[in-house]
Amino acid sequence: MARYTLFIFLTFLSTTQISCKPYKSHKKEVFERDMRLTAEQQDALFSSKKNIKRNVILDQYLWPSTTKDGQHIVEVPYQFASNVKSSVKDTFKKVVNAFNRLSCIRLVPRKGDEDCLLIESENTDCDSWVGHVGGEQPVNLGYGCQTVGHGIHEVLHAVGFYHEQSRPDRDDFVKIYWENIQEGFEDEFRKYSSNEGRTGSALRKIPYDTHSIMHYINTAFSKNGGRTIEDIQDPSENVGQLHFFSANDLFKLNTVYDCSEDYRHAKTYKIIVETSNDWWSGTDARVFVEVFKIQSGARTDSGEIELKEGQFESGDVDVEMLLLPDLTPIGEIIVWHSNEGMGASWKLYKVVIEDTKTHQRYTFIYDGWFEGDASENRKILKPN
């Protein structure tokens, strides 16, 4: 549930250029379970000192932007530690796809960059530096944190997000049950200091988002199973989640990094894929789609989206809900498959994409086979 207020909690870290090796200038201290903070960040967020220029400190923390092919983007290089398993790499690549598809953040494999994210998988820890500290900064996805949701959460820390429920205005929206919090963990629920009503960037009208992937769940750090945090307006509402971006997570990310308007207005689209009912029409292969908005000669795309595996049997109508940039009106789609597996060939009848906000539907009829190498079977479809 999102309600409007006047704070935003995206902060950033300096762009100091050093060699891409472990960043050892700061002692590793973990706050609120998974945030590594520099000494100046700690002062800016938690100190009661009056002479701290909090906004100056916090506003300097930003991954640098660039322009490529006329697009404003923010490249964040990453590399995997040598001991990271292939399963963790596969999961993180889905995190990469989500950021690259839904924002102007571009997570890219490191190619000699001095600054990068080092994706680790150590012990049971899940943690990251908050923002751009420079050098090879670890993002750890330990055992129990190796999901897409955990990966998105930690990378959001790495690009400047703090926890939503620690905003100084949080008591306007949620209630903390201190009596249910485990002894010694009370600091996990402290609020950040504010400076004349601001923390981080200039005042922006940004919702407090109880559905944010950066928000604690109802029973976080509970000693008895009872709620430690509750939505004031609707106490029955579940708060927090570790599944995927909320719409407001994306709005904040794309606003602060000055991404294009298309990225700032995310929408939920229903994608309906109807496989032909002819004999042997189904496939075991992986199926992909890319959606394009074409307006006044300008093109905006969704990025490459892999649809759910294990679907697409003969005669099936498979439905998937996807959060995408605003791509209405949809001008074309590209569909392809990996041509892998025993039953690789696939006969697609049609694809229907619905804008769930306006209920406008776009129908793409193909009624043909996908065969051969993936590079050869990309089909460009126009709405009928």
N, C-alpha and C positions, 0 to 999 in steps of 0.2 A: 504494500500500500504506500503510495508516494503522496506527500503533501508538501506544498511549497514553503520554503523558508529562505533566509538570506545568507546561507553559508555554503561553502564548497570545501571538501576535504581532499584536494589533490595537491600534493606538494612534490617538489622536485629536488634533484641533487646535482651538484656542480658538474660542469663539463670539462674538468681538468683532464688533460690528455697525458696518460702515462702508458708504459708498455703493458701489453695484455698479459699480465701475470697476477697472481693473487694480490688483492688489495689489502695491505697489512698496516695501513696508517691508523686504523681504528680497531680498538678492542672489540671482539665479538660479544655483544650483549643482546639478548633476545627479549623483546618487550611484547606484551599482549600475545604471547604464545609463539609468534612467528615473524616478528619484525626486528631486523637488525638496524639500529639507529646510531648515527654518529653523535659525538658529544654535543655538537652545536644543535643537532636536531632535538636531543633530549632536553636541552635548555629551552629551546623554542616551544616545545610542546608541553613540558611539565613544570618548568620553573615558575616560581611566583615573583621573580625579580622584575622590577619595574623598568630597568634600563635596557632590556633586551629588545633589539629590533627584529621581532619575530617574523614579520612579513618579509623583511629584507633577506633574512636567513632562508626562509622556506621558499621564497619565490625564485631563488637562484638555481633550484634543482630541476633541471629540465634536460631531457634528451634532445640533442640538436635536430632541427628539421632541415629538409632540403627540397628541391624541386626536380622531379624527373618526369619527362614526357608531359610537361605542363601541369603535373599534379603535385600538390603539397603533401609530402610524406615525412614520416619520422622513422628512420632506420635504426633498429636495435639488433645488433649482431648477437648470435649465440653460438655456443659450441658445447658438445657433450664431454663430460669427464670420461676418462678411459674405461672406467669400470661400470658405466651405465648400461643396463641390459637392453636388449632390442625391444622388449615389451614397453619399457619406460620411454624409449625413443619414439615408438609408434604412438604412444599416448600424447607425448609432447608435440608431435607433429600435428595432431588434431588441435591442440592449443594454438599452435602457429597459424593453422588455417583459420581458426575462429577470429583471431586478432586481425589477420591480413584481409579477411573477408568483410569484417564489420567496422573497421576503423582505418585511419590513415597510418596507424602504427604498422610497420613492416618488420616482422621478426625474420631475419635473414641469416643463413649460415655464415659464420665468421670467415672472412678472407683477408687475413692479415690486419684486421682492425685493432687499434690499440685498446679500445674499450669494448667489452662484450659481457654477456651473461654466460656463466659457466653452469650448465645444468648438471647437478649432482644427484646422487641417490644414496645418501649416507644414513645408516641406522634407521630410526623412526622419526627423525626430525623433519619438519616442514618449515622452512624459513627463507627469507630474502632480505637484502638491503632494500630500503625504501627509496626508490628513484635512482638517479644516475650518480654513483659514487666514483666511477672511473676505474679503469683497469679491468681485470677479470673478476667480476663480482658474482659470488655464488648464489644460485637459486637451488635450494635443496628440496627434492621430492622423495623423502624417505618412505619406508614401508608404511602403508596405510594412507599415504598422500598421493598415490600414483594413479590419480583419476584426472579426467579433463577438467572437472570443476576445481580441484585443488591446484592444478597447473595454472588455470586462469587467475585464481586468487593470488598466487605467489607472483605471477608476472605483473599483475596490476600493482602489487607492492613495488616491483622493480621499476615500473614506469611512473610511480609517484602517488599511489593511493594509500591512504591509511584506513583504519577500520571505521565503518559508518557509525556504530553505536557509541564511539568516543567523541563525537562532535560536541562542542560546548553547548549546543542547543538541544541535545538529545532528550533532556528531561521534559521537553514540550511534547514529545512524541511517544516515548517509551518509559516504563516504570522499571526500576531495578529493585529486586527483592534481595537485599543484602543478607538477610537472615538465612537464605538458601545457598549462599556462595561458600565453597570450600574454604576452610581456614587457610590463610596465607595467599589466597588468590584474589583478594579484594582489589589489588592494583590493576587487575585485568579489566576492571570496569570504571577506572577513573576517566574523567573528561580531560580533553586537551585544553590548555590555556588559550584564552582569546585575547586579542589586542584591539581594543575599541570595536569589538564586534566582528573582528576578522581573524581568520587563520588561513594561511596560504594565500591564494590569489585574491584579487579585488572582489568586492561583494558581487555575487551573482545570484540570480533567483533560481536556485537549484532545489529540487525536492529532497526531503529526508526520505530515504528509501529503505523500508523494512524488508523489502525483497532483494536487497543488494546481495551480491555474492561476497561482499566485504562486511556483512553484518553478522553478528553472533546469532546462533539459534536460541530458542526459548530456554533450553536447559544447560547452556554453556556453563561449565565449572560448577555444576550443581552438586551439593553434598548429599542430597536426599532424593533426587529425582524430581524435585519440585522446580518450578520455573524461577529462573534468575532474571529474566528480562521479558517484558510483556508490552504489547501494543496498547496504548492508553485508549485510543478510540474504539478498538475492537479487540478486547482481551482474548477472544477465541482464535484470533488470527495467528497462524504460524509465522514467526519472523526468522529471517536469515535462511541461507541455503548455500550449498556447495555444489551446484549442478552446472550453472551457466550464467552468463551476464544477464542482469535485468536490463530492461529498456533504459532505465535511468543510469545504470553503470555506463552504458554505451554513450548516452547523451553527455555525461560528464567527461568521459575520456575524449570524445571528439570535440567537445567545446573547448576544453583547456588546451588541447594540442592544435586548435584552430584548423580542424579538418573541414572538408567541404560540407556544404549544407546537406548533401545527400546522405552523408554518414551520420549527421546529427539527428536525423529523423528515421529511426529504425522502425520497421513494421514487422508484424507477423504474417507470413504467407503460408497458405495451405497448398502443398504440392501433391497432386493426385496423379499417379502413374498407372496406366491401364495396359497390362500386357495382353497381347493377342490371345484368343482362345484356340488358335490353330494348334495342331499336334506339334509337340516339342518346341513350343514358343518360349518357355521359361528359360532362365539362365542361373548359373551358379556364380557368374562373374560379378565384379564390383561395378556399380552403375554411378555415373556422375552427371551433373547438370551445371550449367552456368547460365545465369539470367542477366539480360541486358535491358537497361532503360535507354531508349533512343529518343531524344527530344531536341529539336532545333539544331540537329547535326551533332549534338554532344552525346557521348556514350558513357554510361555508368554501369559497372558490372558487379555481380555478387561475389566474384571469385569462384574458384572451382569447389563445388559442393559434392561430397560423396553421400549418396542416399543410404538408408539403412541396409545393412547386409542381410542376406537370408530371405529376401523377398522375391518378387518378380517371377512367380510361378505362372504357368499357362492359365489365362483367364483371370488372374488376380487383379484387384484394384487396390493399390497400396497408397496409403495416405501418410504424409509427414508434415509436421508443423515446423517452420524455420523462421528464426528472427534474422532479418536481412536489412540492409540499407533500404531507404525508400526508392523502389524501382518502378513505381507506377508513373507513366504508362509503360508496360513491358513491350519492347519492340521485337525481341527475338530471344531464343534460347539455343544453347548448344548442348546436345546429349551425346554421351559416349559410354562405352563400357570397356573393361580391362581385357576381355577375351580370355579369361583364365578359368580353369576348372574343367571337370568332365563334360558338363553341359554348358559350354561357353556361349554359343550362338543365342541370340535373343531377338524375338520379334515384338517390337513395341507397337501398340495401336495408337495411343495418344497420351499427351500430358496436359493436365489442366492446372493452372496456377490461379489461386484466389487471393486477392487482397482482403484479409479478414476484417479490416476496418471499414472499407467501402463496399465489400462483397462483390466487387468487380471481378469477373472471371476472364481468363485468357486461355483459349483452347488451341493446342498444337497437335494436329493429326499427322501421323507419319505412316502407320500401317506398313512397316517394312522391317527388314532384318538388319541386325548389327552383327557383323562378322569380320574376322581379320584383325590385324594389329590395331591397338588402340589409337595409334597415330593416324590410321587410315579410316576409322569408322566414326569420326566426329560429324554429327549431323546438325546442320543449322536449320532451325525451324522457325517459321513466321506464324503469328497467330492467324487462325482461320476466320 
